[in-house]
Amino acid sequence: MNKQGWLIYRKQDADQNKPFIEWFIHESNKQDLSLRLIMREEITTGIIDNHQRVLVNYKPVQIPDFAVVRTIDPLLSKFLESLGIKVHNSSAVSEICNNKARTHFHLNKLSIPMTDTVFFKKGIKPQMSPFSFPVVLKEADGRGGQQVYKIDNRREWEAAFSTFLSSETIVQSTNSIQFGKDVRVFVVGKEVVGAVLRESSTDFRSNFKLGGSASWYPLRTNELEMIQTIINYFDFGMVGIDFLITKSGSLLFNEIEDVVGSRTLSAISDRNILEKYVSHIKNGLSPQRTLRTND
């Protein structure tokens, strides 16, 4: 019997990513995995009769062999894992990589080069910037280039902390970096699938979804060694590891995208990242598992 899996999206994200979802399901079928799209809004988790339960549309369901959680929800991932479901990415990856402060903390332990970065807890409004302007201010849980702000002076600094920040933040020095340019490295498991140079001439952010351009980036030996150090530290499913580029051309760690898309990689290469991802998922499943409900 084919292994059963859930592909979990929030409805709004599923509507925006229909071609990717269809591709994911197609690649799964090719490798004898059955993948079912389930909206996060349909899932209820909790403790019922002193047991952990997962309901879909408030009804008991057969527990799948694996789940691909394509929304940021570490507690959901942890809950599914506690029921014996193999989750991609894992709750541990989700908890670290969806918080920029935590990610920088962990990668510093690996001696990965990064720009000077300080952390501020939610509710704290520092009077002064720790670095000379301009600085980059990021909400720690932002993604996709959102909740990222270039602050050019003290007036903008004070306005930022008094108006639109709703979470803990990080502040980064820009003394050594090039604006509007970064490198995204696509990773499946322990394999580097490819790297893309993203550039924008109109925005300090280089995200493809924000109007940036993309081209193939050939990784150098020392860069591959640095990336491998990161890969070895985590148990990745599929992620994007982003690097800033210094004025001298070297890479500085920026962030890890947990729920990463593949638009840029697909646009500039013929590398089938989902074929690799499905293979990675399949290889990580136990040979036999008794199917059960949680009713």
Rosetta blueprint (number, residue, H / E / L):
1 M L
2 N L
3 K E
4 Q E
5 G E
6 W E
7 L E
8 I E
9 Y E
10 R L
11 K H
12 Q H
13 D H
14 A H
15 D H
16 Q H
17 N L
18 K H
19 P H
20 F H
21 I H
22 E H
23 W H
24 F H
25 I H
26 H H
27 E H
28 S H
29 N H
30 K H
31 Q L
32 D L
33 L E
34 S E
35 L E
36 R E
37 L E
38 I E
39 M E
40 R H
41 E H
42 E H
43 I E
44 T E
45 T E
46 G E
47 I E
48 I E
49 D L
50 N L
51 H E
52 Q E
53 R E
54 V E
55 L E
56 V E
57 N L
58 Y L
59 K E
60 P E
61 V L
62 Q E
63 I L
64 P L
65 D L
66 F E
67 A E
68 V E
69 V E
70 R L
71 T L
72 I L
73 D L
74 P H
75 L H
76 L H
77 S H
78 K H
79 F H
80 L H
81 E H
82 S H
83 L L
84 G L
85 I L
86 K E
87 V E
88 H E
89 N L
90 S L
91 S H
92 A H
93 V H
94 S H
95 E H
96 I H
97 C H
98 N L
99 N L
100 K H
101 A H
102 R H
103 T H
104 H H
105 F H
106 H H
107 L H
108 N H
109 K L
110 L L
111 S L
112 I L
113 P L
114 M E
115 T L
116 D L
117 T E
118 V E
119 F E
120 F E
121 K L
122 K L
123 G L
124 I L
125 K L
126 P L
127 Q L
128 M L
129 S L
130 P L
131 F L
132 S L
133 F L
134 P L
135 V E
136 V E
137 L E
138 K E
139 E E
140 A L
141 D L
142 G L
143 R L
144 G L
145 G L
146 Q L
147 Q L
148 V E
149 Y E
150 K E
151 I E
152 D L
153 N L
154 R H
155 R H
156 E H
157 W H
158 E H
159 A H
160 A H
161 F H
162 S H
163 T H
164 F L
165 L L
166 S L
167 S L
168 E L
169 T E
170 I E
171 V E
172 Q E
173 S E
174 T L
175 N L
176 S L
177 I E
178 Q E
179 F E
180 G E
181 K E
182 D E
183 V E
184 R E
185 V E
186 F E
187 V E
188 V E
189 G L
190 K L
191 E E
192 V E
193 V E
194 G E
195 A E
196 V E
197 L E
198 R E
199 E E
200 S L
201 S L
202 T L
203 D L
204 F L
205 R L
206 S L
207 N L
208 F H
209 K H
210 L H
211 G L
212 G L
213 S E
214 A E
215 S E
216 W E
217 Y L
218 P L
219 L L
220 R L
221 T H
222 N H
223 E H
224 L H
225 E H
226 M H
227 I H
228 Q H
229 T H
230 I H
231 I H
232 N H
233 Y H
234 F L
235 D L
236 F L
237 G L
238 M E
239 V E
240 G E
241 I E
242 D E
243 F E
244 L E
245 I E
246 T E
247 K L
248 S L
249 G L
250 S L
251 L E
252 L E
253 F E
254 N E
255 E E
256 I E
257 E E
258 D L
259 V L
260 V L
261 G L
262 S L
263 R H
264 T H
265 L H
266 S H
267 A H
268 I H
269 S L
270 D L
271 R L
272 N L
273 I H
274 L H
275 E H
276 K H
277 Y H
278 V H
279 S H
280 H H
281 I H
282 K H
283 N H
284 G L
285 L L
286 S L
287 P L
288 Q L
289 R L
290 T L
291 L L
292 R L
293 T E
294 N L
295 D L
